[in-house]
Amino acid sequence: MKLNAARVALAAAILGASALTATAQDFSPENPECIAPANPGGGWDFTCRQVGKSLQDLGLIEKTMQVVNLAGGGGGVAFAEVVNKRGDDNDLIVAASSATATRLAQGAYPGNTMDQVRWLASIGADYGVIAVAADSEIADLPGLLDMIKNDPASISVAGGSAVGGWDHLKVLIAANAYGIEDVRSVKYIAFDGGGEAVTQLLAGSVQAFTGDISEAKGFVDSGDIRVIAILAPERLGGEFADFPTAKEQGIDAIGANWRGFYAPGGMSDEAYDGWVAKVSDLYASDEWKEVMAANGLAPLDLQGEAFQSFVADSVAQIQQISKDIGIIK
């Protein structure tokens, strides 16, 4: 079955989403905290740390945001912690992404659903990448996919999401677009975060990495890995201009990962509106535009109810995608 790449990537939503202006609230968290549901080095960790720093730099929060890494279950441990133990914490926000929506869509958080938390706001979208070690003999994406097509057991691809998660889906999208009919033959190995997945790539335990540009950037800058494809409609600018797209290599695959936050379901309306306003003010700042440009984030400006609706649509859409490629029934 041929996948609709634009539908899979949520590209239309990302490119066409409109902003929702939040009403500023007189709210200041006493002990601001952000949970990154993975080990240090991945995209959720980046989201918490960069947003926390920027909020403080801009004077939007008075105290330093504590970042807590709570890995496990592809984000499920953190989700359960928030739902079951911290349901009314007004100081807490949690990093989320398309990976979160994917797991919720596939029922990967047993007993939990998206309506148990409050969805705050987005901070941009992060295009997917497929990369290899800097010294790998694999030159490009067609070369990698040829190896998978001819001898699936010879290639292992690592990612920071669970089997069937967003990182997994991205490489399956590329494989499907290349003509690999049974995408379940692609050998994917899941780790708790992109940083750990890249570590295994550098150790030679796997041959390729699937993740997002923000989590790959540091390893590219250090000369450890080489991006063989970015899953964007066209090349990005600036320091990402050298990354070839899958499309220019003849593979119509697009994968964009939105990034944002959810909050405890019992958070007060005052606190919820306050956090929405703070993230909205952050997104509108010149400082955040510079962060986005430096880290390859594409525009996605949604807050409050608009973001809540967007996530609900994302969950429904990914459920259908997962059925199309046989991950769920």
N, C-alpha and C positions, 0 to 999 in steps of 0.2 A: 504494500500500500504506500503510495507516494504522499508524504506529509506536506501540508501547506506551511512553508517555512515562516511566512509572516504571522500566521496564526499562532504557531508554536512559540515564536519569540515575543509575542505581545507587542510587536513593533509598532503597530498602529496606535496602541494605547500610549506607548512611550513617546512617540513623536507628536501625537495630537492631544495629549492630556492638557487640560486647562487648570489654572491655579484656583484655589479657593481661599479667600482672604479670611484669616481667623481674627476674631476680636481679642485684643490684648487683655490679659487678665492680671490682676495684682496677685501673682502667685510666685513664691520663691521656695523651692525644695530645701528642706533643712539639711538633709544628707543625700544629695543626688547620687544615684547609682545606676549603672548600666550593666546588664548581664549580656555577655558575649557567649552564646551557646556552643562554643567550640574552644579548642586550645589556642594559645597565642599564635599569631601569624596568618590567620585566615581573614576572610572578608567580613565576618561578623565582628571579629576583634578590631579590624580597621574601622568599622562603622562606629563602634562604641568609643574608641580612643580618639579618633579624629573629631567626631562630633562633640565629645566632652571637652576636648581642648579648645575647639573653636567657640563653643558656647561661653566658656570662661573668658577667653581672649576678648570676646565682643561684649562682655559684661552682662550676658543674658542669664547667667547663673553666678551666684556670689561665691560658692565654694567649689573646690575641685571635685569633679565627678569621679567616684570610685568605679573602676571597671573590674568586674568579677567574671572570670572565665569558668563556665560551667558546662563542660563537654559531656557528650553521651547521647546515644539514641538519635543522632542527627538533629539535635535541638530538642528532642523529646524530654530529656531530663530537665532542662530549663523550663520548658512549657509547663510540665507537671508541677515543678517547684512553685511557679508563679500562681497557677490555678489553685493548688491545694494548700499552700502555706503562706502566700503573700498576696492574697486576692484583693486586699484593701490598702496596699502600700502606695501612698501618693508620691513618694520620692523615687520610685523605680520605673525605668523603661528598659526594654529588651530589644536588641538588634534582631531584625528579621529581613527576609529577602524572598525571592522567588523560590528558593530552596524550602523555606518555611511553608509557603503555600503548596508546594509540591507534596510535602509530607502530610499536610492536613488533607489534601485532596485524595491521597492514597490510603488514608487511614493508618498512617505509620506512627501516630501518637495514640496508642490504645486508650479509648475512653475519652479522648479530648477532641474538641471541635473549635473552629475559628471563632465562634460566637461566645466562647468562654473568656475572651480577653477583649480589650478595646484597642482598635488600630489607630495609631496616632498620625503618622505622616511619612511621606517618602523624602529621601534626600538625593535622589538621582538613580540612574540605571547603569549597570556595570556589564559591559559586553564580555561574553565568554571567549576564552582562548583555548587552543590546544597547543601544547608545548612539548619539547623534548630536551634532554640534557644538552648542554652547549657543545659537547664533543660527539653527539650522536651521529651515526651515519645516515639517519633519516633526514632527507633534505626538505621535504614539503608534505602537505597534507595528502595529496594523492599517493605519495610514496608510502605513508603510514597506512592508509586505507587499503592499498594494494596488498600489503603484508597481512593485514587482518583478513582480507577477502580470500587470500590464497592459503593462509595457515593461521587460523584464529588463535590456536593455542600458543603461537610464538610471540604474541604481543599482549602485554597487560597494560591497561590504562588506569591510572590512579586519580582519585578525586576526593574532595573533602565532604562529600555527601554520601548518604546511605545508598545501597543498591536501589535503583528506581528513583533516586533523588535528582535534583536539578543538574548537578554536575554530570551524573550518569546520562540523563536525558540529552544533554548537549552533544555528547559524542555519538549517541544513538541517532540523533537528528542528522549529524554529518554522515554517518555510515549509511543511513537510509537514502540520503540524497545522492550518495555515490553509487547506489545500486546494490548494496548489500541487503538482500531480501530478508534474511533472518537476522535481525539486529541483536537477537538474544545470543548470537554466537560471539559477540564482542565481549572480551574478557575484561571486566571492570572490577577494580579492588577499591573498597571504601575505607576512608580514614576519617578521624575526627578533626576535620579542618584542612584547608589547603596547604598550610605550612608543613604539616606532617606528611601529606601526599608528595610534596616537592622533595622533602627529605628522603623519601623512599626512591624517588626518581634519581636523585643524585647518588644514592647508594647502589644503584643498578638493579634494584629489586623489581622495578617496572620499567617499561620502555617509553611511556608517554604520560602526560598530565593533562587533565581537563579541569578548568577552573575559570576564574574571572580575572580581568586585567588588573584590578586593584591588588589582589593577593599575589599575582605573578610578578608585578612590577619590580619589587625589591630584588627578586631572584634574577630578573633580567638585568637590572642595573649592576648587580654584583658579578655578572658574567657566568652564572651557574646554569641558566636555562636559555633556550632559544624558542621563541614563539613561531610556530609554523603556520598558524592560522588564527585570525580573530574573526569571531562570528558576528560581524557587523555588516550592514548594507553596503558600506563604502569605507575606505580607509579613514582612520581618525587623523587629526592634525597633531602638530607639535611633536613631542618626543615619541609619540606612538605611530608616527607616519611611516616608519619602516616595517610595521607589522602587516603582512599580506592578508587580505581577506580570503575566506573560503570561496566566496563568489568569484573572485578574480582567478582562482585556480580551477574554475569550472564546477564548483560544488555549491549548490544553492542552499546553504545552511546559515540561518541566523539564530542567535541565542543571546538574549539580553536579560540580565538579572537585576530586577529592581531592588533597591535597598531602602530600608526604613525602620520603623519601630512599632512595637505594640506595648500596651501597658496592662496592668492587672484589671480584671473585669470589674472589680469593686472600687476602682479609683473614683474619687469624687468628681463631680462635673467641673468644679472649680479647678482642681488639679489637672484634669484632662484638658480643659480649655487652655490652661496656662502652658502646659507642655506643647500643645498644638501651636500656640502663638509663638513660643520660643523657637521651635523648629522652623516655623514659617519665616520668622525674622532672620534666622540663620541662613535659610535657603536664599533669601532675597539679598543677602549681603555680598559685596564685592569680594570679601575674603573667602566666602564659600565658593564663589565662581572660580577663584584661583585654585582652590582645593580640587574642585571637579576637573578642571583642565589638567592639573598635575597628575591626577589619578585615573584619567580616562573615563570619568563618569559622564553619561549623557543626560539630558534634561528629563526630569520627571517630577513635577511640582504638584503634589496632592496632599491635602491636609483634612483631618477630621472626617466628616461623613463621606466626603468624596473619596478619601483613601479607603475607608471601610467598604464602600461599594466596589472600588477597584479590586480589593483583595478578594471579595466574595466572587466577583466575576473571574478572577484569576484561578481561584480554587475550582470553580465549575469547569473552566476551560481545560485546566491540566488534568482533571478527571477524565475528560473526553480524550485528550492526547494519550494518556496512559492506557486507556482502553484500545485506542487505535494501534498501539505498538505492543499490546499484549502484556503490559506490566500488571494491570488489574483487570478483572472481569466485569 
